[in-house]
Structures are given as structure tokens and as C-alpha cells.
């Protein structure tokens, strides 16, 4: 089992041939989370051979068109494909009314349960969890209410220390409780601390999605130490005034946030169409943070 990220679109508001509007899929052990759903998302899903039926959760950061215009069409396609599995949508206030109004006006119905979780005051708290992952929401600073998301893999089982278990003569029937972190009694009735018989499980993978936002140090506590941070980098330093005016970030801003939060890797995205050569964005971010990568449509990142 693995965790992977596929970039469906990493452009800003205006689509181009090489950069579709925002959309990405996080695969957590076979469960797919769609993060934003800009225009053309369905086509990108087809191009990347991603199975629609495996999408169980859609997270919408805000209600600017380049982040959700593809959603009504995708919901309609799920209906055409006779989807039965429930679908959950997380987003800002107004998402449910907006989507249900569009579906009603176009006489589009869903043959599957559709659940909305609106986040009125994102504060970094847990929004939902299941057997594979947890989703936390935190506020971004943009021209309208915008949510960032942190997705954490569920903690795995502890690993059995075979030598210690054998020496303590622990029967096989007690291995499961050990994996679950419980202390255990040996044959003489002596309690043995779990840590003496097991190893820590593999560290969980944590991914944070921050688009769109102005430079916002307030998000640092919510993304601290994540394995990968996707942070918008719409502008280069030469257009910093535009970033300030539109409440977007420069690549340098993204690098500063990554450094403050001590993340492991930074992924830049949400690029303005004015940058045919994005290496300037990469260079400016790297002046603030060492492990930086440029997103591009179709990029797949395996998270270890």
C-alpha cells in the first residue's frame, strides 16, 4: 500500500494547454481524495487513467471558479456511470446551496448519496476521518473565505520484536494486542510494557494543500512538519505588488512558509500564465527553502 499525489491542474485562473486550473488527487491506500475541481478535471482524470469510482471525498478550498467549475459536471458523470457509493464534499459555507441549485436548475440528479460538510470557521480542527486517513481544515488568507487542508494517514500497527517476543514466551494469540499497543502478561503473570516487545510503527504521511492564499504565517502551526506542502506561487518577485493586491503568494512567500513550518518538501503550483519559464519561481523559492519542486500537469509524487 502507498500514498501518491497526482497533479491534474496547477495553473491559475486562466487555463492553458500546459496548465489546467486547480485539481489534484491524493491516493491514500486506494482511497482517492480530489482536492479542488477546476474546469477540465474530468478530462484530466481520464488522461491520467484515474478511476472515477474510487473518489470517495472531494475537498473544495473556495468558491472561485478555477477551483470548482468542474464539480457539477463531475457529479453528473458519476450519475451517468451509475455510481452507488456515497460521496462526501468538504468546502466553505455556500457550497451545498450552490451545487444543489446548479443540479436543480439543470434537472441533474444523483443516483448516489451526496453529503456536504461545510467548514464555517476553519481552525485547524479535525473535519472527518475514516479507516485510512484524517482531514483537518485551516483558514487561508484570500479575497474570499478559503480553506487549507491537511490530510494525515492513519497510524499503522506497531511492529513485533520477534526476538523479544520469543524470549518472553508470548503466545501467538497475544500478538494482535501487542500490535495495537497494549501491554501484555507473560506466562508467570508479570506485566511487560509494550515498548519492550514491539517497535514503533512507520511514521504517518502528512500532506498539506494551501491554495489560494496571501503570505500567511498563521497557517504555520497547522502545517508544521508535513511531508509535502503544496503552496500556491502565482507570482515571482517582479510581480509582488500584484500578489499583495490579489491576495496571492509569490514563490518566495511559499518558500518562507515552508521554512517556518519545517516541512520536508515544498511543491509549487497555481502559476500565472505570464511565466512561460517557471524556473524563476523555482529559484526564488529555493533561496528560502532547500527542497522545492515545480508542479506540472500529470506529475505523480510517491510519498514514502
N, C-alpha and C positions, 0 to 999 in steps of 0.2 A: 504494500500500500504506500501511496505517496501523496504529496501535495504539489500542485503545479498551478501556475498563473499563465493564462493566455490573453494577450492584448488584442482586442477586437478593433479598437479605435483609440487613438491618442492625440487627435487633433483638437484644436479649439473650436469656436462656434461654426466656422465655415468648413464644410467637408472638402477634401481634395482627393485626387486619385490615390495619393500615398498616405493620407492620414484621415481616416474616418472620425466622426465625433466619438465622444467618450463611451467606452464599453469594455468590459473585461470579465473573464470567467476565472474564478478560483475553484479548483478541483480539490476537495478535501476528502481523500479516501473514497472517491467515487461519487460523492455528493457535490453537485455543482451550485455555486453561488454566482449570480450575474450581478456585477457592480456597474450600475448605470446602463442605460439602454438608448443610446443616441440613434438617430436616423441611420438605417442600413445595418443595424445589428443582426437582423435575421440573415442577411446575405453573408455577413462575416462568420456567423455560426456555421453556415453551410460550407463556406470556403475552408474553414478550419476543421471540418468534419466533427463538430461537437454535437452530440445527441441532445436534441431539444428536451426529450423526455426526462433526462437526468437533472434538469434545472429544478431545484426544489425551493430556492429562495432568490428573490430579486431585491437588491438594495438600491434605492434611488437617492442620490445625495441632495438634489434640489430640483426645482421646477423650471429651470431654464431649458429651452427646447433641445439643445445639443446633448442633454443628459437624459431625456425621456421621450423624445418624439418617436422613437422606435417601439415604445412599450405597447400602445394599443394594437399595433399590427402583430406583435409577437403574441399577445394574449389571444388574438383572433386565430392565429395559426395553431396555437395549442388546441383550440376548439376544433379546427378542421382536422387535426390529427387525432381527434377523439381521446384527448388526454382525460384521465380519470383521477390521477394523483393530485391531491390538494397543492395549491401554490400560495406561498406567503410573500407579501410585498412589504418592505420596510421603507419608510420615507418620511418627509416632513408633513406637517398639517396641510390639508388640502389635496393630498394625493388621491385619496379614495374618492372624494367628490368629483375631482377632475376626471379620473379614469372611468368611473361609473357613468358620468354624464356623456363622455365620448361614446362609450359602448351603447348606452341607451339611444343616443341621437342617431347612431348608425345601425340600430337594430342588430347589434352584435351581442351574442350571448355566449356564456361559457358553460360547457358541459362538465366542468370540474369545479370544486370548491375554491373560492378566491378569498384569501384572508389578508386584511390590511393591518399593519402595526405602525401607527403614526407616532413620531417622536417629537412632542411639542417642545421639550426643553432638554436637548441632548446634553448630558452632563458627565459622560464617560461611563455611565452605568450599563449593566447588562440589559440587553433588549430581548434576546432569545438564546436558547441553547437546545441542542439535541445530543444524540449519541456520538456525534462526530466533531462538533465544533460549538463555540460560543461566539455571539456577536455583541460588541459593545459600540455605543454611539457617542460621539463627542461633537461639540459645536465648532464650526469653521467661521471665518470672518469674510463674508462676501456681500454682494449687493442685495441678496435676498437670503432668507433663512436656509442654511446649508449645513449638512451633516457629514461628518467624517465617520469612518467605520474601522474598527479593529476586530479582526477575526482570529480566534485562537483555537488551535487544535485541542481536542480533549486529551487530558493526561492519560498516558498509557499505563499498563500494568507494571509493577515492579518486577525486576529480573531475579530469578532464583540463583543463589550462590550454591551451585551443586555440591561443591566440596564441603561447605559449612553444613548444608542440609544432611549430607551423608554422615558426617561426623556426629551430628546431633541426633541421628537416627529418627529423623522426621518422616512419617509415613507419607505416601503419595497423596492420600486423601486430604492432607493438610496443606498441599502446595497452593491451592487456589486462595485460601485465606491469606497466605503469605504474599501472593501476588497483589492482593487487594490492600496490603499494608498493615495487616493485623499482626500483633504479637502472637506467639504460639507456645504451648506447653510441650515439653519433651516427655519421654516415657516415664520419667520419675516425677512428673508433675511440676517441674521447675519452669517458670515463665522465661522465655527467651525473647529479647527485643527483636523486632522485625529487621532492624538495620544490621543485625549480626548474621542474618540468613539470606538477605537479598541485596541487590544493587539498585541504585536509583534508576527509574525509567528514563528513556530518551527524552531530552528537553522538548517541550512542545514548540511547534512552529507558530509564530505570531506575524500577522500581516496587517498593515495599516494603509488605508486609502484616504488621501486628502486632496480632493479636487471638488470645487474651486475654492480658493482662499487667498486673501492677502497674507502678508508676513504676519504670523500669529504665534508668538511664543507660548501663548496659553494652552496650545494643544500638546506641548511637550510632555506633561505628566501622563497623557493618555496614550502616547505612542512610545514611551521610553523603552529602549532595549528591544524593539521589534526586530525580527529577522530581515524583513523587507518593508520599506516605506515607499509607496507611490505618492509623489507630491507634484502638484502642478508646477510648471515652469514656463508659463506662457510667454514671458519676455526675457530678453537679455538686458544687461546693464544700460545699454544705449536707449532703451525704452522704459526705464524705471519710472518715469513720470506717468506713463500710461498704466503701468501696473498699479500705481498708487490711486490713480483716478478711477480705474475699473474694479479695484479690489481683487486684483490677481497678484501672482507672485513672479518674481524673477527666478532664474535658475540659481542665482547666488542666494536668494532668500531660502530656497529649498535646501541648499547645502548647509546653510546656517542652522535651519531647524533640525536637519539630520544630525549635525554635530552636537547640538544642545541636547537632543534626545538620546544620543549614544546608540543609534540604530546600527545594525550590521551592514545593510546595503540600502542605497537610495536609487530609486527608479524615477527618472524624469519623464513627464508627459504633459498633455494639454498644450501642445505647441501652437503658437501663432503661425499662420500661413506665410508670414513675412520672412521666415527663416528657412530658405531652401537648404542651406547648410547649417545643421544644428550643432556642429562641433563647438561653436562659440558658446552655446548653452552648457555643453559638457565641460568645457574648460573653466567657465566661471563657477560652476558648482564645485568642481574639483579643487578650486582654490580655498574652499571652505570645508570640504569633506572628501575623504580619500576614495571610498568605494562607491562610485557613481556609474550608472548605466543609462543610456538613452532608450526609451521605449520606441517601438515601431509596430505597425500593424502586423499581426502574425507572430510576434515574439512570444516564445514559450520559456518560462523560467521554472526549473525544477528546484524546489526548496528542500534542502536537506537538514 
